[in-house]
């Protein structure tokens, strides 16, 4: 029984990184959930599929830095923020970005 538990635990630990790789960000710097897409290119954020939602920009300390209304099916927003890391949220889509 111990041997079975040991083998099961080892197999689970070996499989965990493989399961987590599906959650990594793709190289195109975009996130998509339920047809809502956030694409970041420098300081320009393109949001699609979120008409009527709000784009919230939050600092890593949790403070709301900016909020933009998404009025079009595809909308570009220029982030006028100082250098640093921020969290972008539109509906259920959450994205961490770095502004240089």
N, C-alpha and C positions, 0 to 999 in steps of 0.2 A: 504494500500500500504506500509506504514512504517513497519507494522508487517511482511509482506512478505519479505521486504528487510532485516529486522533484523534476521528473521529465516534463510534466504538464506545465510547471512553472517556468522551466527553461524555454520551452517552446513558445509560451505566451510572451516572455520577455524578448525573444528573438523576433517574434511577429509584430510587436508593438511599433518599432520604427517603420516597418513596411506599411502598416495601417495609417500612421501619422503622415506619410509623405503625400497623401491625397489632400491634405489640408495646407500644404505649402503654397505660397503665392507663386503664380506663374511668372515667367520672365517679362511678360508684356505689362506688368504692373497693373493688372485689372482684377476686379473682384466681381462675381456675378452670383446673385441669389434671387430666385423668383423673377427672372428677367430684368432685374435692376442691376445696372453695371456702373462701376466707378473706375475711370481710367485717369491716371495721374501722369502728367508730362511736365516736369519742372514745377512751376507754380500754377499751372493750368489744370483744372479738374474738369473732366467731361462726365456728366451724369446722364444716363439714358434709362428710360423705362420707369421713371419715378415722378411723373407729372403730378403735381398737387402735394408732393412731399416737401420736407425741409432737409437741406444739407446742413448738418451741425458739425462744427469744428471745435474740438475739445482738446485742451492741453493735457499733458500726461499727468498733471496733478488733479485733473477732473474738472477744471474750470471751463465753462463755455466761453470760447474765444470769439466765435462768429457764427452766424446763422443766415442761410440763404434760401429763399423760396425757389423751388424748381417748378417753373411755369410751362416749360415746353417738354415734348417727348425726349429731346436731346438738348442739353444745355451745358454751355461751357462757363466756368466760374474761375476768375483769377483770384488766387489767394494772396492778399497783401499782408503777409505775416512775417515776423522776424524769424531768423534761423532757428531751427529746432525740430523736435518730433511732435506730431499732432495725431489725433484720432479723428477720422471722418466717419460720419454716420448718416445713412439715408435709409429710413425704414429699418429692415433687419440687417442690412449690409453695413459692416463695420470694417474700417481699413486704417492701418497705421501708416503714416507717411513721414518722410523727413524732408524738410525745406532747407535748401542750401543757400 
